[in-house]
Amino acid sequence: MLPFTSRRNGVGVVEFYGPIGSGNQVAEQLKLLNTALMSKRVKALLLDIDSPGGTVGGSEAIYFLLQRVANRKPVVAYIRGLGASGAYLISCPAAKIISLPSALVGSIGVLYLRPALQDLLERFGIGLSVYKGGRLKDMTGFWRSPTDEEDEKFESLIGEVHESFIRCVAKGRSMEVEKVTELATGEVFTGLRAEKLGLVDELGDFHHALQVAADLGGVRPNPLWIRPRRSLLERFAGRFGRGMAAGLASGIRQELPAGLYYGNPGLFGGRWGD
């Protein structure tokens, strides 16, 4: 991986655009953050964020690595359009969060998605035989609706994850847990409103955020773009190849799977990393 070619010291810039998925996508993002962590030329890190959040596991993996980065060098988060749910979580280790006034920020909440296809299976006359060891082993099964006991289990599970999210925000923003709990309704706020609520430090554009990161790192505002290697197709065809590759990737993505999410599925458009 050769994420940047400049020999000068500067501010590493890592982009988080679109939903935070899992698997290979998050592994690639963690590699980029490790590059920022280990590089002696990166004196500060700027997160360029426009994301509705995503999986709990992927968001938390990025969050914890960013805490390590923040212990070694200054981190600034810039929210250019959307910094919701898991995307807001990964902003919390930053020393400063800067957003555009019109950006949408917050959505401190958690979802558990459990497809329920019982009616559809019955309509097509499809039956399933399920054998299990453990009373609740199939509580996430799509072939039936949850029982009252399982509803309680899901609510407890979601409550634990939600409380963890709230604690992370309270720690990162130096806010009382009770104050964050009041804001943790799952709603989003404009950057203008988020600044007044303490979820954002300053309002500004990318260049302002870059300057803030540079000042904290004691360097000139020289951006060092830390990006994954382009595929052979992208290198060969340039912009056209990138568009083709993106189209092919979106065509083979799976539907939104069951699981825990720091995000609002209505914002994702069904497009996820692999």
N, C-alpha and C positions, 0 to 999 in steps of 0.2 A: 504493500500500500504506500503510495506517494501522494498524500493529501494536499500538500502545498509545496511550491518550489522556491519561494522567497527565502533568502539567507538572512534576512533581517528579523530582529525580534518584533513581536507585535501581538495583536489580539486574535486568538483562535476563534473562528466562527463556525458553529455547527448548526445546521438547519433541521428543524422538526416541522415538516409540512405534512398535513394529512393525518389520518388516524394512526395511533400507536398500536401496532399489532403485536405479534409474538414470533417465536421461532427465528427464522433467518433475518427477518427485518430488524428485530431488536438486537440480535447478535451483531449485525452490521453497525447499528448506532452505538452499541457499547464499544466496538472497536475504535470508532471515531473519537469517542470520549476518552478512551485510554490513550489515544495518540495525543490528545490535548493535555492529559495528565502527565505524560512522560516527556513531552517535548520541552527542551530547555528554551526554545525560541518563543514558545507560547507563554507570555507573562500574565495573561488574563484570558478568560473564556467568555464569549458572548453567545447566548442561545437565541437563535432567530426562530420564533415560534408562530405557527399558524395551524393549529390543530384542535380537533374537538375532543381529544383524549382517546381512550381506547381500553385495552385489556388491563386488568389490575396487575397481573404478573409483569407485563412489559413495562408499564408505567413505574412500578415499584423498583424494578431492576435498574432503570435509568435514574430514578430518584436517589437510590443508595450510592450508585457510582458518582453521581454529581456531588453528593455530600463529601466523598473522598477528594474530588477535584477541588471543592471549595475549601477544604482544609489545607490545600497546598498553594492555591492561587485564587485571585478574585474571580467570581462568576457573576455575570449580569444576564438577566433574562429580558428579552425584548419581545413583546406580544404585538404583532403587526395586524392581525385580523381576528383570530380566535385563540384564546388560551383557556380552554374549558376542561374541567374535570381532571383527567390524568395529565393533560398538558399544563394545567395550573399546578398540579402536584410537582412536576419536574421543575417548575419555576421556583419552588419554595427554598431550595438550598442557596439560591442566588443572594448576593449581598444587596443587590438592587433589582427591582422589577420595574421596567419602563414599558408603557404601552401607548398606542395611539389613543386619542380621546374617544374615537368611535369603535375601538376594538371591543370584543365581547370577552369578559373575564369572569372566572369563578366556576359555577356549576359544581360546587363541592358536594358530591353525592356519589352513590354507587347503585348499580343495577345488577340483578341476576336475571339472565335471559334463559328461559326454559321452553323450548318449542313444545306445543301441545297439539298433536296431530290425530288425536283419538277420533274426532268426527270424520276427518278425511279418510282415515283407514277404514272406518265402518262403512262409509259411503261406497268405497270400492271393494268392500267385502274382504278386506285383508285382516287376518288375525295373526297374532304373535303368541307363541308359547314362551314364557319367561320363567326360568328356574333360578333361584337365588339363595345365597347363604347370608343371612343378615337381614333383619326386617326392613331396613331402609336402603338396602343396596341399590334398588332401582328408583330412588326418589327423584332422580333427574331424567327418568325415562320419558321419551317423547310420545309413547304409545298410550299414555293415560294421563288424566289430570291428577294433581297432587292431593293427598289426603289432608285433613285438618291438622294432623300431627306434623306432616311434612311442611305445611304452610308455616307453622310455628318455627320449625327448624330453619327454613329459609330466612324468615324474618330475623332470627337470632344471628345467623351467619352474616346477613347484610349489615346488621347493626354493629357487629364486631369490626367489619371492614370499614364501615362509615366512621366509627370512632377513631380508628387508626388514621384515616385520612385527616380528620379534624385535628388530631394531635400533631401530625406532620405540618399542617398549615400553621397551627399555633406556635410551634417551635420555630419554623422558618420566618414567620412574620413578627415574632416577639409579641404575640397577642395572647390574651387570656382565653383558655379553652371555652369558657362560657360565651365569650364574644364571637368566637369562630362558630360555635354551635348555632348561634342565632342566624349566622349568615349561611350555614350549611343546609340550605333548603333545596339545593340542586339548581337554583336559578342562576342565570348569568346577569352580569352588570356591565354597563359601558365602562370603558377605561376611565372616563370622567368621574363616574359614580364610584368605581372601584378605588380610585385614589382617595376619595373622601372617607371610604370605609376602612382604609388601611391595607387593602389587598394589593395595591400598586403604590410604588414610591413616587414616581414622576411620570409626567406625560411628555411624549416626544417621538421623534421618528428614529429610523435606524441609525442615522449618522450621529444623533445625540446619544443613543445608547452605546455606540462604538466609542465615542469620546469619553463617556463615563467609565467604560471598561478600561480604556487606555490610561485614564488618570489613576484609577485604582491599581493598575499594574505597573505604573511608572514608565510607560512607553508611549511612543507616538501612535496615533490611531491608524496603524497599518494593519488592515484585515488579512489574516491568514486563513483562507477558506479550507476547512477540513471536510472533504467530501469523499465518498467511496469512489473507487476506480470505475470509470465508464466501461460498459461492455464493449466487445469487439464491434458489434453492430452500431453502437452509439459513436464510437471513435471513427468508424468508416463513413457513416452517413451524416454525422453532425446532428443538427437540429431535427432533420427529417427522421433520422434513425432513432433519436430519443423519443419522438412522438410515436413511431412504429412500435418501439419496445414497450412504451407505456400502454399502448393499445392492446398488444399481445398479453401483457401482464394482467391488465384489467379483465380481459376476456376469460382468463383461466382461474381467477380468484374464486374461492368458495363463498357460499352464502354465510351470513353472520352466524357463527357457531354458538352453542350454549356456553354459558360461563359468566364470570364476574367481570363487570366493566366499570371503569371510571370514565363515563361518557354518556352521551345521549345518542342512541342509535339513529334517531331522525336526522342527525347532522352528518352521519357517516356515508349515507348514500349506498350502503352495502359494499363498500370498497375497503378491503383490508389487506395488510401485508401477509406474507406467507409465514 
